[in-house]
Amino acid sequence: MPVAVSRSRFTHRALDYWLYRCSGEAHRVITATELARQPDCVIVDCRFVLGDPEAGFDHYRQGHIPGAHYLHLEDDLSAPPATHGGRHPPPDPGILAARLASLGIGIDTPVVAYDDSRLAFAARLWWLMRALGYRAPQLLNGGYQAWLAAGGATETAIPVPRPCAPPVMGGYRGVCTIEGLRQWQAQGSVLVDSREYRRYAGLEEPIDPVAGHIPGACNYPWQGVTDEWGYLRDEQGLRAHFEGLPEDRPLVVYCGSGVTACVNLYALSRLGRNDAELYAGSWSDWCSYLA
């Protein structure tokens, strides 16, 4: 289960500071051209293929942005799954902090993250770091494909990191457990299902044992945040994607296992909705109580 910080224990000062850390460049994408001119950052390759856990690292070894380090969705950006808690629970904060520090990433280190899956896995790193109070990474617009299209160099060598001391970590902020979700539902919050419509509607379920969605959830598929080439939509496009979503009610966002929901959370942050929470266990946690 993720280590969560209870909303009731937030002081106004702590919450204001966290929201400050979520603002500014926390949600800014970076272009391939800009990245080529930005030497003083740690680059993280987050490529991953659901159903083929080794494919992402294989692709990394075949070629990556020079200097990029690799973080694996299931080994680095998730804790081992249990009976409940979902397929990709957030990792223990201290373990993640130590892993980031091994790559030279401290609280205020500039980081750029990329994948080749329309932000699906880079946004997971963005959410984890932001939720722990790190300087949130910038995401490479268009991903690895955009880097190649811009004529960016690649390498196969695995870079030698420059480790730093890991910070002392508290718990994740902006994360919701199943108990918290039930409380939010009772208080009238809006629940956003980020999966494809067919999974949301229960017409198909290729991964989890039960089809359907959490009662009361509305559907905003995460793929609508980018175009078909993986480039983030502009503000008008993002507002169109979230059309009909109430602006005056709390938001809780989920997907199948707490990964692609982070793409919607990233987009909401760009629109100023830094208060939206992630139901980390998502549908895979919810349906574990139904199966």
Contacts in CASP RR format, 6 or more apart in sequence:
PFRMAT RR
TARGET T0000
AUTHOR 0000-0000-0000
METHOD contacts of the structure
MODEL  1
MPVAVSRSRFTHRALDYWLYRCSGEAHRVITATELARQPDCVIVDCRFVL
GDPEAGFDHYRQGHIPGAHYLHLEDDLSAPPATHGGRHPPPDPGILAARL
ASLGIGIDTPVVAYDDSRLAFAARLWWLMRALGYRAPQLLNGGYQAWLAA
GGATETAIPVPRPCAPPVMGGYRGVCTIEGLRQWQAQGSVLVDSREYRRY
AGLEEPIDPVAGHIPGACNYPWQGVTDEWGYLRDEQGLRAHFEGLPEDRP
LVVYCGSGVTACVNLYALSRLGRNDAELYAGSWSDWCSYLA
1 82 0 8 1.000
1 84 0 8 1.000
1 85 0 8 1.000
1 89 0 8 1.000
1 177 0 8 1.000
2 79 0 8 1.000
2 89 0 8 1.000
2 90 0 8 1.000
2 172 0 8 1.000
2 175 0 8 1.000
2 177 0 8 1.000
2 280 0 8 1.000
3 90 0 8 1.000
3 92 0 8 1.000
3 93 0 8 1.000
3 170 0 8 1.000
3 171 0 8 1.000
3 172 0 8 1.000
4 171 0 8 1.000
4 172 0 8 1.000
4 174 0 8 1.000
4 175 0 8 1.000
4 176 0 8 1.000
4 177 0 8 1.000
5 170 0 8 1.000
5 171 0 8 1.000
5 172 0 8 1.000
5 173 0 8 1.000
5 174 0 8 1.000
5 175 0 8 1.000
10 173 0 8 1.000
18 133 0 8 1.000
18 173 0 8 1.000
19 274 0 8 1.000
19 275 0 8 1.000
21 130 0 8 1.000
21 133 0 8 1.000
21 134 0 8 1.000
21 135 0 8 1.000
21 136 0 8 1.000
22 130 0 8 1.000
22 136 0 8 1.000
22 269 0 8 1.000
22 274 0 8 1.000
23 274 0 8 1.000
25 136 0 8 1.000
25 138 0 8 1.000
26 130 0 8 1.000
26 135 0 8 1.000
26 136 0 8 1.000
26 269 0 8 1.000
27 136 0 8 1.000
27 266 0 8 1.000
27 269 0 8 1.000
27 270 0 8 1.000
28 138 0 8 1.000
29 138 0 8 1.000
29 139 0 8 1.000
29 140 0 8 1.000
29 141 0 8 1.000
29 232 0 8 1.000
30 38 0 8 1.000
30 112 0 8 1.000
30 138 0 8 1.000
30 139 0 8 1.000
30 140 0 8 1.000
30 141 0 8 1.000
31 140 0 8 1.000
31 141 0 8 1.000
31 146 0 8 1.000
31 150 0 8 1.000
32 140 0 8 1.000
32 141 0 8 1.000
32 142 0 8 1.000
32 143 0 8 1.000
32 146 0 8 1.000
32 147 0 8 1.000
32 149 0 8 1.000
32 150 0 8 1.000
32 151 0 8 1.000
32 152 0 8 1.000
33 150 0 8 1.000
35 43 0 8 1.000
35 65 0 8 1.000
35 112 0 8 1.000
35 140 0 8 1.000
35 147 0 8 1.000
36 150 0 8 1.000
36 152 0 8 1.000
38 110 0 8 1.000
38 112 0 8 1.000
40 110 0 8 1.000
41 109 0 8 1.000
41 110 0 8 1.000
41 111 0 8 1.000
41 112 0 8 1.000
42 69 0 8 1.000
42 103 0 8 1.000
42 104 0 8 1.000
42 105 0 8 1.000
42 109 0 8 1.000
42 110 0 8 1.000
42 111 0 8 1.000
42 112 0 8 1.000
43 65 0 8 1.000
43 67 0 8 1.000
43 68 0 8 1.000
43 69 0 8 1.000
43 111 0 8 1.000
43 112 0 8 1.000
43 113 0 8 1.000
43 114 0 8 1.000
44 68 0 8 1.000
44 69 0 8 1.000
44 70 0 8 1.000
44 71 0 8 1.000
44 103 0 8 1.000
44 111 0 8 1.000
44 112 0 8 1.000
44 113 0 8 1.000
44 114 0 8 1.000
44 122 0 8 1.000
44 125 0 8 1.000
44 137 0 8 1.000
45 60 0 8 1.000
45 64 0 8 1.000
45 65 0 8 1.000
45 68 0 8 1.000
45 69 0 8 1.000
45 70 0 8 1.000
45 71 0 8 1.000
45 114 0 8 1.000
45 115 0 8 1.000
45 144 0 8 1.000
46 70 0 8 1.000
46 71 0 8 1.000
46 73 0 8 1.000
46 77 0 8 1.000
46 113 0 8 1.000
46 114 0 8 1.000
46 115 0 8 1.000
46 121 0 8 1.000
46 122 0 8 1.000
46 124 0 8 1.000
46 125 0 8 1.000
47 56 0 8 1.000
47 59 0 8 1.000
47 60 0 8 1.000
47 70 0 8 1.000
47 114 0 8 1.000
47 115 0 8 1.000
47 116 0 8 1.000
47 117 0 8 1.000
47 121 0 8 1.000
47 144 0 8 1.000
48 55 0 8 1.000
48 56 0 8 1.000
48 72 0 8 1.000
48 73 0 8 1.000
48 74 0 8 1.000
48 115 0 8 1.000
48 117 0 8 1.000
48 120 0 8 1.000
48 121 0 8 1.000
49 55 0 8 1.000
49 56 0 8 1.000
53 72 0 8 1.000
53 73 0 8 1.000
53 74 0 8 1.000
56 70 0 8 1.000
56 72 0 8 1.000
57 70 0 8 1.000
57 72 0 8 1.000
59 116 0 8 1.000
60 68 0 8 1.000
60 70 0 8 1.000
61 156 0 8 1.000
61 158 0 8 1.000
62 156 0 8 1.000
63 154 0 8 1.000
63 155 0 8 1.000
63 156 0 8 1.000
64 70 0 8 1.000
64 144 0 8 1.000
64 154 0 8 1.000
64 155 0 8 1.000
64 156 0 8 1.000
65 114 0 8 1.000
65 144 0 8 1.000
65 147 0 8 1.000
65 152 0 8 1.000
65 153 0 8 1.000
65 154 0 8 1.000
66 153 0 8 1.000
66 154 0 8 1.000
66 155 0 8 1.000
66 159 0 8 1.000
67 155 0 8 1.000
67 159 0 8 1.000
68 114 0 8 1.000
68 159 0 8 1.000
69 103 0 8 1.000
69 159 0 8 1.000
69 161 0 8 1.000
70 158 0 8 1.000
71 77 0 8 1.000
71 99 0 8 1.000
71 103 0 8 1.000
71 125 0 8 1.000
73 88 0 8 1.000
73 121 0 8 1.000
73 124 0 8 1.000
73 259 0 8 1.000
74 88 0 8 1.000
76 91 0 8 1.000
76 96 0 8 1.000
76 99 0 8 1.000
77 88 0 8 1.000
77 91 0 8 1.000
77 96 0 8 1.000
77 121 0 8 1.000
77 124 0 8 1.000
77 125 0 8 1.000
77 128 0 8 1.000
78 88 0 8 1.000
78 89 0 8 1.000
78 90 0 8 1.000
78 91 0 8 1.000
79 89 0 8 1.000
79 90 0 8 1.000
79 91 0 8 1.000
79 92 0 8 1.000
79 95 0 8 1.000
80 89 0 8 1.000
81 87 0 8 1.000
81 88 0 8 1.000
81 89 0 8 1.000
82 89 0 8 1.000
83 288 0 8 1.000
84 178 0 8 1.000
84 285 0 8 1.000
84 288 0 8 1.000
84 289 0 8 1.000
85 178 0 8 1.000
85 280 0 8 1.000
85 281 0 8 1.000
85 284 0 8 1.000
85 285 0 8 1.000
85 288 0 8 1.000
86 257 0 8 1.000
86 258 0 8 1.000
86 280 0 8 1.000
86 281 0 8 1.000
86 282 0 8 1.000
86 284 0 8 1.000
86 285 0 8 1.000
86 288 0 8 1.000
87 207 0 8 1.000
87 208 0 8 1.000
87 256 0 8 1.000
87 257 0 8 1.000
87 281 0 8 1.000
87 284 0 8 1.000
88 257 0 8 1.000
88 258 0 8 1.000
88 259 0 8 1.000
88 281 0 8 1.000
88 284 0 8 1.000
89 280 0 8 1.000
89 281 0 8 1.000
90 96 0 8 1.000
90 128 0 8 1.000
90 131 0 8 1.000
90 172 0 8 1.000
90 175 0 8 1.000
90 280 0 8 1.000
91 99 0 8 1.000
91 128 0 8 1.000
93 132 0 8 1.000
93 169 0 8 1.000
93 170 0 8 1.000
93 171 0 8 1.000
93 172 0 8 1.000
94 166 0 8 1.000
94 169 0 8 1.000
96 128 0 8 1.000
96 132 0 8 1.000
96 169 0 8 1.000
97 132 0 8 1.000
97 166 0 8 1.000
97 167 0 8 1.000
97 169 0 8 1.000
98 166 0 8 1.000
100 106 0 8 1.000
100 129 0 8 1.000
100 134 0 8 1.000
100 166 0 8 1.000
101 163 0 8 1.000
101 164 0 8 1.000
101 165 0 8 1.000
101 166 0 8 1.000
101 167 0 8 1.000
102 161 0 8 1.000
102 163 0 8 1.000
103 161 0 8 1.000
103 163 0 8 1.000
104 161 0 8 1.000
104 162 0 8 1.000
104 163 0 8 1.000
104 164 0 8 1.000
105 111 0 8 1.000
105 134 0 8 1.000
105 164 0 8 1.000
106 134 0 8 1.000
106 164 0 8 1.000
106 166 0 8 1.000
106 167 0 8 1.000
107 133 0 8 1.000
107 134 0 8 1.000
107 135 0 8 1.000
107 167 0 8 1.000
108 134 0 8 1.000
108 135 0 8 1.000
109 134 0 8 1.000
109 135 0 8 1.000
109 164 0 8 1.000
110 135 0 8 1.000
110 138 0 8 1.000
111 129 0 8 1.000
111 134 0 8 1.000
111 135 0 8 1.000
111 137 0 8 1.000
111 138 0 8 1.000
112 137 0 8 1.000
112 138 0 8 1.000
112 139 0 8 1.000
112 140 0 8 1.000
113 122 0 8 1.000
113 125 0 8 1.000
113 126 0 8 1.000
113 137 0 8 1.000
113 138 0 8 1.000
113 139 0 8 1.000
113 140 0 8 1.000
114 122 0 8 1.000
114 139 0 8 1.000
114 140 0 8 1.000
114 142 0 8 1.000
114 143 0 8 1.000
114 144 0 8 1.000
114 147 0 8 1.000
115 121 0 8 1.000
115 122 0 8 1.000
115 143 0 8 1.000
115 144 0 8 1.000
116 143 0 8 1.000
116 144 0 8 1.000
116 145 0 8 1.000
118 142 0 8 1.000
118 223 0 8 1.000
118 225 0 8 1.000
118 226 0 8 1.000
118 230 0 8 1.000
118 263 0 8 1.000
119 139 0 8 1.000
119 143 0 8 1.000
119 225 0 8 1.000
119 226 0 8 1.000
119 230 0 8 1.000
119 232 0 8 1.000
119 263 0 8 1.000
119 266 0 8 1.000
120 222 0 8 1.000
120 259 0 8 1.000
120 260 0 8 1.000
120 263 0 8 1.000
121 259 0 8 1.000
122 137 0 8 1.000
122 139 0 8 1.000
122 140 0 8 1.000
122 143 0 8 1.000
123 139 0 8 1.000
123 260 0 8 1.000
123 262 0 8 1.000
123 263 0 8 1.000
123 265 0 8 1.000
123 266 0 8 1.000
124 258 0 8 1.000
124 259 0 8 1.000
124 262 0 8 1.000
125 137 0 8 1.000
126 136 0 8 1.000
126 137 0 8 1.000
126 139 0 8 1.000
126 262 0 8 1.000
126 266 0 8 1.000
127 262 0 8 1.000
127 265 0 8 1.000
127 266 0 8 1.000
127 278 0 8 1.000
128 172 0 8 1.000
129 135 0 8 1.000
129 136 0 8 1.000
129 137 0 8 1.000
130 136 0 8 1.000
131 172 0 8 1.000
131 173 0 8 1.000
131 174 0 8 1.000
131 175 0 8 1.000
131 278 0 8 1.000
132 169 0 8 1.000
132 170 0 8 1.000
132 171 0 8 1.000
132 172 0 8 1.000
132 173 0 8 1.000
133 173 0 8 1.000
139 232 0 8 1.000
139 266 0 8 1.000
140 146 0 8 1.000
140 147 0 8 1.000
141 230 0 8 1.000
141 231 0 8 1.000
141 232 0 8 1.000
142 226 0 8 1.000
142 229 0 8 1.000
142 230 0 8 1.000
142 231 0 8 1.000
142 232 0 8 1.000
143 230 0 8 1.000
145 229 0 8 1.000
145 230 0 8 1.000
146 229 0 8 1.000
146 230 0 8 1.000
146 231 0 8 1.000
147 154 0 8 1.000
148 154 0 8 1.000
172 280 0 8 1.000
174 277 0 8 1.000
174 278 0 8 1.000
175 277 0 8 1.000
175 278 0 8 1.000
175 280 0 8 1.000
176 184 0 8 1.000
176 252 0 8 1.000
176 277 0 8 1.000
176 278 0 8 1.000
176 279 0 8 1.000
176 280 0 8 1.000
177 279 0 8 1.000
177 280 0 8 1.000
177 281 0 8 1.000
178 279 0 8 1.000
178 281 0 8 1.000
178 285 0 8 1.000
178 286 0 8 1.000
178 289 0 8 1.000
181 191 0 8 1.000
181 214 0 8 1.000
181 252 0 8 1.000
181 279 0 8 1.000
184 191 0 8 1.000
184 250 0 8 1.000
184 252 0 8 1.000
184 277 0 8 1.000
185 191 0 8 1.000
185 216 0 8 1.000
187 250 0 8 1.000
188 249 0 8 1.000
188 250 0 8 1.000
189 249 0 8 1.000
189 250 0 8 1.000
189 251 0 8 1.000
189 252 0 8 1.000
190 218 0 8 1.000
190 245 0 8 1.000
190 246 0 8 1.000
190 249 0 8 1.000
190 250 0 8 1.000
190 251 0 8 1.000
190 252 0 8 1.000
191 214 0 8 1.000
191 216 0 8 1.000
191 217 0 8 1.000
191 218 0 8 1.000
191 252 0 8 1.000
191 253 0 8 1.000
191 254 0 8 1.000
191 279 0 8 1.000
192 217 0 8 1.000
192 218 0 8 1.000
192 219 0 8 1.000
192 220 0 8 1.000
192 245 0 8 1.000
192 251 0 8 1.000
192 252 0 8 1.000
192 253 0 8 1.000
192 254 0 8 1.000
192 261 0 8 1.000
192 264 0 8 1.000
192 276 0 8 1.000
193 200 0 8 1.000
193 213 0 8 1.000
193 214 0 8 1.000
193 217 0 8 1.000
193 218 0 8 1.000
193 219 0 8 1.000
193 220 0 8 1.000
193 254 0 8 1.000
193 255 0 8 1.000
193 283 0 8 1.000
194 220 0 8 1.000
194 221 0 8 1.000
194 222 0 8 1.000
194 253 0 8 1.000
194 254 0 8 1.000
194 255 0 8 1.000
194 256 0 8 1.000
194 260 0 8 1.000
194 261 0 8 1.000
194 263 0 8 1.000
194 264 0 8 1.000
195 213 0 8 1.000
195 219 0 8 1.000
195 221 0 8 1.000
195 222 0 8 1.000
195 255 0 8 1.000
195 256 0 8 1.000
195 260 0 8 1.000
195 283 0 8 1.000
196 221 0 8 1.000
196 223 0 8 1.000
197 219 0 8 1.000
197 221 0 8 1.000
198 204 0 8 1.000
199 205 0 8 1.000
199 206 0 8 1.000
199 211 0 8 1.000
199 212 0 8 1.000
199 213 0 8 1.000
199 256 0 8 1.000
200 212 0 8 1.000
200 213 0 8 1.000
200 217 0 8 1.000
200 219 0 8 1.000
200 221 0 8 1.000
201 212 0 8 1.000
201 213 0 8 1.000
201 219 0 8 1.000
202 211 0 8 1.000
202 212 0 8 1.000
202 213 0 8 1.000
203 211 0 8 1.000
204 211 0 8 1.000
205 211 0 8 1.000
205 212 0 8 1.000
207 256 0 8 1.000
207 284 0 8 1.000
208 256 0 8 1.000
208 283 0 8 1.000
208 284 0 8 1.000
208 287 0 8 1.000
209 287 0 8 1.000
209 291 0 8 1.000
210 287 0 8 1.000
210 290 0 8 1.000
210 291 0 8 1.000
212 283 0 8 1.000
213 219 0 8 1.000
213 283 0 8 1.000
214 254 0 8 1.000
214 283 0 8 1.000
214 286 0 8 1.000
217 254 0 8 1.000
218 245 0 8 1.000
220 241 0 8 1.000
220 242 0 8 1.000
220 245 0 8 1.000
220 264 0 8 1.000
222 255 0 8 1.000
222 260 0 8 1.000
222 261 0 8 1.000
222 263 0 8 1.000
222 264 0 8 1.000
224 233 0 8 1.000
224 241 0 8 1.000
225 232 0 8 1.000
225 233 0 8 1.000
225 238 0 8 1.000
225 241 0 8 1.000
225 263 0 8 1.000
225 264 0 8 1.000
225 266 0 8 1.000
225 267 0 8 1.000
226 232 0 8 1.000
226 233 0 8 1.000
226 263 0 8 1.000
227 233 0 8 1.000
232 238 0 8 1.000
232 267 0 8 1.000
232 270 0 8 1.000
233 240 0 8 1.000
233 241 0 8 1.000
233 267 0 8 1.000
235 270 0 8 1.000
235 271 0 8 1.000
238 267 0 8 1.000
238 270 0 8 1.000
238 271 0 8 1.000
239 271 0 8 1.000
241 267 0 8 1.000
242 267 0 8 1.000
242 268 0 8 1.000
242 271 0 8 1.000
245 251 0 8 1.000
247 273 0 8 1.000
250 275 0 8 1.000
250 276 0 8 1.000
250 277 0 8 1.000
251 268 0 8 1.000
251 273 0 8 1.000
251 275 0 8 1.000
251 276 0 8 1.000
251 277 0 8 1.000
252 276 0 8 1.000
252 277 0 8 1.000
252 278 0 8 1.000
252 279 0 8 1.000
253 261 0 8 1.000
253 264 0 8 1.000
253 265 0 8 1.000
253 268 0 8 1.000
253 276 0 8 1.000
253 277 0 8 1.000
253 278 0 8 1.000
253 279 0 8 1.000
254 261 0 8 1.000
254 278 0 8 1.000
254 279 0 8 1.000
254 281 0 8 1.000
254 282 0 8 1.000
254 283 0 8 1.000
254 286 0 8 1.000
255 261 0 8 1.000
255 264 0 8 1.000
255 282 0 8 1.000
255 283 0 8 1.000
256 281 0 8 1.000
256 282 0 8 1.000
256 283 0 8 1.000
256 284 0 8 1.000
257 281 0 8 1.000
257 282 0 8 1.000
257 283 0 8 1.000
257 284 0 8 1.000
258 278 0 8 1.000
258 279 0 8 1.000
258 280 0 8 1.000
258 281 0 8 1.000
258 282 0 8 1.000
261 278 0 8 1.000
261 279 0 8 1.000
261 282 0 8 1.000
262 278 0 8 1.000
265 276 0 8 1.000
265 278 0 8 1.000
268 274 0 8 1.000
268 276 0 8 1.000
269 276 0 8 1.000
279 285 0 8 1.000
279 286 0 8 1.000
END
